[in-house]
Amino acid sequence: MAKHRNPPDLRPDRPRIFGIGLNKTATTSLDEALTILGFTSLHDGGPEVHDAVKRAIDDGVPLLTNLDPRWDAFSDIGLLSRRFRMLDEQYPGSRFVYTVRPVDAWIDSRRRHVERNVTRKAEGKYDGTFLVIDEEKWRREWDEHAERVHRYFKNRTDFLEIDLTAHGEWEPICTLLDVPVPDRPFPWANRDRSQSPR
């Protein structure tokens, strides 16, 4: 899956890199790392990307159909990360990176994110819907997603599970993607109060 192609491969069905960890699992750090490695990486994308993927789901077409074909990698896009089986079928040869972190730290990071959203909503600076703290529901979401991922990708060599909050290092990702390790520190992006990447 070497990156450097000449000319660039923009086939809409070509293999891609999918971050399938839930939000607040160092997806921003993953995005920055992939960018440093030379991939064109899309992180989150906001309502526009959500709506584009939702249209593809509703129309029964490949999930990336309505997105710019230049994107090589995707992370923190819930409609994609939960549909890894479809992505695997629609984009054969792709790589999957499952970012994780200790679940209590994940819950805490999500809770603080919601609290910031509520404040920003009151200030007229946020129009999203991530506004309710429900730790019991979040724990179920974590467990169910982990179980599905582990069952589907068991013994797969095109899959990496990594806790970037504990081990922010290049080698596992570069090995998965068959690219050289860059001569620079691994990016710790969007750190919270614990100084762990998110």
C-alpha positions as CSV (number, residue, x, y, z in Angstrom):
1,M,0.0,0.0,0.0
2,A,2.9,2.3,-0.7
3,K,1.8,5.9,-1.0
4,H,4.0,7.4,-3.7
5,R,2.2,6.7,-6.9
6,N,2.9,8.5,-10.2
7,P,0.4,9.6,-11.4
8,P,-1.8,9.5,-8.3
9,D,-4.3,6.7,-8.1
10,L,-7.7,8.3,-7.9
11,R,-9.9,5.2,-8.8
12,P,-13.0,5.6,-6.6
13,D,-12.8,1.9,-5.6
14,R,-9.1,1.8,-4.8
15,P,-7.8,0.6,-1.3
16,R,-7.9,3.2,1.4
17,I,-7.0,3.5,5.1
18,F,-9.9,3.6,7.6
19,G,-9.6,4.6,11.2
20,I,-12.3,2.6,12.9
21,G,-11.8,3.7,16.5
22,L,-14.6,5.7,18.2
23,N,-14.1,9.4,18.6
24,K,-11.8,10.5,21.5
25,T,-9.4,7.6,20.9
26,A,-6.5,9.7,19.5
27,T,-8.1,10.0,16.1
28,T,-6.7,13.4,15.6
29,S,-3.2,12.1,16.2
30,L,-3.8,9.3,13.7
31,D,-5.0,11.8,11.1
32,E,-1.8,13.9,11.6
33,A,0.4,10.9,11.5
34,L,-1.2,9.7,8.2
35,T,-0.7,13.2,6.8
36,I,2.9,13.2,7.7
37,L,3.3,9.9,6.0
38,G,2.1,11.5,2.8
39,F,-1.5,10.3,2.7
40,T,-4.4,12.7,2.0
41,S,-6.4,12.2,5.2
42,L,-9.9,13.3,6.1
43,H,-10.7,13.7,9.8
44,D,-14.3,14.2,11.0
45,G,-15.4,16.4,8.1
46,G,-18.5,17.7,10.0
47,P,-22.1,17.7,8.8
48,E,-21.2,17.9,5.1
49,V,-19.3,14.6,5.2
50,H,-21.9,13.0,7.5
51,D,-24.6,13.9,5.0
52,A,-22.6,12.7,2.0
53,V,-22.0,9.3,3.6
54,K,-25.7,9.1,4.7
55,R,-26.8,9.7,1.1
56,A,-24.6,6.9,-0.1
57,I,-26.1,4.6,2.6
58,D,-29.7,5.6,1.6
59,D,-28.9,5.1,-2.1
60,G,-27.3,1.7,-1.6
61,V,-24.0,2.8,-3.3
62,P,-20.4,2.5,-2.0
63,L,-19.9,4.6,1.1
64,L,-17.3,7.0,-0.3
65,T,-19.3,7.7,-3.5
66,N,-20.2,11.2,-2.6
67,L,-16.8,12.2,-1.2
68,D,-13.8,13.7,-3.1
69,P,-11.9,10.8,-4.5
70,R,-8.6,12.4,-3.5
71,W,-8.9,11.2,0.1
72,D,-6.7,8.3,0.9
73,A,-7.6,7.9,4.6
74,F,-10.6,8.5,6.9
75,S,-10.9,8.9,10.7
76,D,-13.5,10.0,13.3
77,I,-16.4,9.6,10.8
78,G,-18.9,7.6,12.8
79,L,-21.0,6.4,9.8
80,L,-17.8,4.9,8.3
81,S,-16.0,3.6,11.4
82,R,-19.1,1.5,12.4
83,R,-19.5,0.1,8.8
84,F,-16.1,-1.5,8.5
85,R,-17.5,-4.7,7.0
86,M,-19.1,-2.7,4.2
87,L,-15.9,-0.7,3.7
88,D,-13.9,-4.0,3.5
89,E,-16.2,-5.4,0.9
90,Q,-16.4,-2.1,-1.2
91,Y,-12.7,-1.2,-1.0
92,P,-10.8,-4.5,-1.1
93,G,-7.1,-4.2,-0.1
94,S,-7.8,-1.4,2.4
95,R,-6.1,-1.2,5.8
96,F,-7.9,-0.7,9.1
97,V,-6.6,1.1,12.2
98,Y,-8.6,0.6,15.4
99,T,-7.5,3.2,17.9
100,V,-8.4,2.5,21.5
101,R,-7.6,3.9,25.0
102,P,-8.5,2.9,28.5
103,V,-12.3,3.0,28.7
104,D,-12.5,5.2,31.8
105,A,-10.2,7.8,30.2
106,W,-12.3,7.6,27.0
107,I,-15.5,8.2,29.0
108,D,-13.9,11.2,30.8
109,S,-12.7,12.7,27.5
110,R,-16.2,12.3,26.0
111,R,-17.9,13.8,29.1
112,R,-15.6,16.9,28.9
113,H,-16.3,17.2,25.2
114,V,-20.0,17.3,25.8
115,E,-19.6,19.9,28.6
116,R,-17.6,22.1,26.1
117,N,-20.3,21.6,23.5
118,V,-23.0,22.7,25.9
119,T,-21.1,25.8,26.7
120,R,-20.5,26.6,23.1
121,K,-24.1,25.9,22.2
122,A,-25.2,28.5,24.8
123,E,-22.8,31.0,23.2
124,G,-24.2,30.3,19.7
125,K,-20.9,28.7,18.6
126,Y,-22.0,25.0,18.2
127,D,-24.9,23.6,16.2
128,G,-24.2,19.9,16.6
129,T,-26.1,17.3,18.6
130,F,-23.4,15.8,20.9
131,L,-24.9,17.4,24.0
132,V,-25.9,14.6,26.4
133,I,-23.8,12.8,28.8
134,D,-24.8,9.1,29.1
135,E,-21.9,7.1,30.5
136,E,-23.9,3.8,30.7
137,K,-24.8,4.1,27.0
138,W,-21.3,5.0,26.1
139,R,-19.9,2.0,27.9
140,R,-22.3,-0.3,26.0
141,E,-21.3,1.4,22.7
142,W,-17.6,0.8,23.5
143,D,-18.1,-2.8,24.4
144,E,-20.3,-3.6,21.4
145,H,-18.0,-1.8,18.9
146,A,-14.9,-3.6,20.3
147,E,-16.6,-7.0,20.2
148,R,-17.7,-6.5,16.5
149,V,-14.2,-5.3,15.5
150,H,-12.4,-8.1,17.2
151,R,-14.7,-10.8,15.8
152,Y,-14.5,-9.4,12.2
153,F,-10.8,-8.7,12.1
154,K,-9.5,-11.8,14.0
155,N,-6.2,-13.0,12.6
156,R,-6.3,-10.3,9.8
157,T,-2.9,-8.8,8.7
158,D,-4.6,-5.7,7.2
159,F,-5.7,-4.6,10.7
160,L,-4.0,-2.8,13.5
161,E,-5.3,-2.1,17.0
162,I,-3.3,0.5,18.8
163,D,-3.5,2.7,21.9
164,L,-1.8,5.9,20.7
165,T,-2.4,7.5,24.2
166,A,0.1,5.0,25.6
167,H,2.3,4.2,22.7
168,G,2.6,7.0,20.2
169,E,5.1,5.5,17.9
170,W,5.5,5.1,14.2
171,E,6.6,1.5,13.7
172,P,3.2,-0.3,14.0
173,I,1.4,2.1,11.6
174,C,4.3,2.2,9.1
175,T,4.5,-1.6,9.1
176,L,0.8,-1.9,8.4
177,L,1.0,0.6,5.6
178,D,4.3,-0.5,4.2
179,V,5.9,2.9,4.3
180,P,9.2,4.1,5.8
181,V,9.4,5.4,9.4
182,P,9.8,9.2,9.2
183,D,12.6,11.0,10.9
184,R,10.5,13.0,13.2
185,P,8.5,12.5,16.5
186,F,5.1,10.9,16.4
187,P,2.4,13.7,16.5
188,W,0.5,14.0,19.8
189,A,-2.4,16.1,18.6
190,N,-5.3,17.7,20.4
191,R,-4.0,16.9,23.9
192,D,-6.4,17.1,26.8
193,R,-5.6,17.9,30.5
194,S,-4.0,14.5,30.9
195,Q,-1.6,15.4,28.1
196,S,-2.7,12.3,26.1
197,P,-3.5,12.6,22.5
198,R,-7.1,12.4,21.5
